[in-house]
Amino acid sequence: MSSDFEGYEQDFAVLTAEITNKIARVPRLPPDEKKQMVANVEKQLEEVKELLEQMDLEVREIPPQSRGMYSSRMRSYKQEMGKLETDFKRSRIAYSDEVRNELLGDDGNSSENQRAHLLDNTERLERSSRRLEAGYQIAVETEQIGQEMLENLSHDREKIQRARERLRETDANLGKSSRVLTGMLRRIIQNRILIVILGIILVITILTAITFSVRGH
């Protein structure tokens, strides 16, 4: 379950980074390109909303004792989504103000707006960089978890193989013990039969001797 959530987090980081970059470009684009870019950003914002809904569903299925950490991360992602939507609206408004200033010939306001845009763009790029770093960190942690799981599985496999070898050795030892016990039992039976035969011969010999002794008298 957590691996699915981390996969959604990576998708979220990539999408928000792309959206941040596109929002920063909107004010500088010509009207036709700007219209296409705005439509693209709106589409990606919808994708992010759907992704957040899916992440919400994943968090609800996580056991309560482990849900707190993921809920906190979800609140952070939703706040980030709200900032993106606000930046997107500001970018479109700033573009409209820039066009109006150019038509009115207000160079002072235009320069001030450009400086504000540069600051906003710098902040957006920094946020985008942080998101990419967070996505990369999540990918590295996921890879490490996968490697640890593979190592644990390898150790478990070795333990199972050793247990099987011990079972084979035990079976072999039991087989040898069974054969030894069977041989001992056979010898005991043979010895008892031999003793019985010897006893019979001894009795016959004694009886024969007594018989000859009686006849002799």
Residue pairs with C-beta under 8 A, 6 or more apart in sequence:
1 58
1 61
1 62
2 62
2 66
2 70
3 142
3 145
4 58
5 55
5 58
5 59
5 62
5 70
6 138
6 141
6 142
7 142
8 51
8 54
8 55
8 58
9 55
9 73
9 77
9 135
9 138
10 135
10 138
10 139
10 142
11 51
12 48
12 51
12 52
12 55
12 77
13 131
13 132
13 134
13 135
13 138
14 132
14 135
15 44
15 47
15 48
15 51
16 48
16 80
16 81
16 84
16 128
16 131
17 128
17 131
17 132
17 135
18 44
19 41
19 44
19 45
19 48
19 84
19 88
20 84
20 87
20 124
20 125
20 127
20 128
20 131
21 124
21 125
21 128
22 37
22 40
22 41
22 44
23 41
23 84
23 87
23 88
23 91
23 124
24 91
24 120
24 121
24 124
24 125
25 37
26 34
26 37
26 38
26 41
26 88
26 91
26 92
26 95
27 91
27 94
27 95
27 98
27 117
28 117
29 37
34 95
38 92
41 88
45 81
45 84
45 85
45 88
48 81
48 84
49 81
52 74
52 77
52 78
52 81
55 74
55 77
56 74
58 70
59 67
59 70
59 71
59 74
62 70
80 131
83 127
87 120
87 124
90 120
91 120
94 113
94 116
94 117
94 120
97 109
97 113
98 110
98 113
98 114
101 107
101 109
101 110
101 113
102 110
